[in-house]
Amino acid sequence: MADRMVCATDGTVAPFSTFQQDACLVLLGDPGAGKSYLFEAAARLEAARFLQVREFLALNPATIEPGSTLFIDALDEYRV
């Protein structure tokens, strides 16, 4: 995985992996910046689940293991 540099809200610039210990992480960026690629690669590395937001919203909560890591992509593409 290319551990891309990201900028935190406090202005800190560090590799994406630096923030993976945080309980929740929202990755914002321009279209084509590689957000999906980064999430997919991180999910494979951590043996975690990578889901599109539509898949996540359709999930039965009982199928999500407590404490598991989810990478949810395309939050900006879902309209309520």
PAVOKOL-118875 format. One line per field, with one value per residue (C-alpha): residue in one letter; x, y, z. Coordinates in Angstrom, 1 decimal, m for minus. Example, Ala and Ser with C-alpha at 12.3 -4.5 7.8 and 13.67 -1.06 7.14 Angstrom:
<recs>
res	[A	S] .
xx	[12.3	13.7] .
yy	[m4.5	m1.1] .
zz	[7.8	7.1] .
</recs>
This chain:
<recs>
res	[M	A	D	R	M	V	C	A	T	D	G	T	V	A	P	F	S	T	F	Q	Q	D	A	C	L	V	L	L	G	D	P	G	A	G	K	S	Y	L	F	E	A	A	A	R	L	E	A	A	R	F	L	Q	V	R	E	F	L	A	L	N	P	A	T	I	E	P	G	S	T	L	F	I	D	A	L	D	E	Y	R	V] .
xx	[0.0	1.2	1.1	0.0	0.5	m2.7	m3.5	m5.4	m7.9	m5.2	m2.9	m0.7	0.6	1.6	1.2	m2.3	m1.2	m0.4	m4.2	m5.3	m5.3	m8.0	m11.5	m13.1	m11.5	m13.0	m10.9	m11.8	m10.3	m11.0	m12.4	m9.6	m7.2	m7.1	m9.3	m11.0	m7.7	m6.2	m9.2	m9.3	m5.5	m5.8	m8.7	m6.8	m3.7	m5.8	m8.1	m11.0	m14.2	m14.3	m17.8	m19.6	m22.0	m25.0	m23.7	m23.1	m26.6	m28.1	m26.2	m27.8	m26.1	m25.8	m23.3	m20.8	m18.5	m18.2	m14.9	m14.2	m12.8	m14.9	m13.7	m16.8	m16.4	m18.5	m20.2	m20.6	m22.4	m25.3	m28.3	m30.9] .
yy	[0.0	3.4	5.1	8.5	11.7	13.2	16.4	16.4	19.1	20.6	21.0	18.0	16.3	12.6	9.2	7.8	4.9	7.4	8.0	4.4	4.0	6.6	5.3	7.2	8.6	10.6	10.9	13.9	14.8	15.7	13.1	11.0	11.7	8.0	7.8	4.6	3.0	4.0	2.6	m0.6	m1.2	m0.4	m2.8	m5.6	m4.9	m5.0	m7.9	m5.4	m4.8	m2.3	m1.2	1.3	3.4	1.8	m1.7	m0.5	0.9	m2.3	m4.5	m6.4	m5.0	m8.5	m9.3	m6.8	m8.2	m5.9	m4.0	m4.8	m2.1	m0.9	1.2	3.0	4.6	7.0	8.8	11.9	9.8	8.8	11.0	10.7] .
zz	[0.0	m0.8	2.6	1.3	3.2	4.5	6.4	9.7	10.7	13.0	10.0	10.9	7.8	8.2	6.6	6.5	8.7	11.5	11.9	11.7	15.5	15.8	16.5	13.6	10.6	7.7	4.6	2.3	m1.0	m4.6	m7.0	m8.4	m5.4	m4.5	m1.4	m2.5	m3.5	m0.1	1.8	m0.2	0.4	4.1	4.4	2.8	5.0	8.1	7.0	7.5	5.5	2.7	1.8	m0.3	1.8	0.0	1.0	4.6	5.0	3.7	6.1	8.9	12.0	13.4	10.6	11.9	14.4	17.4	17.4	13.8	11.4	8.5	5.7	4.2	0.9	m1.2	1.6	m0.6	m3.3	m1.1	m0.9	1.8] .
</recs>
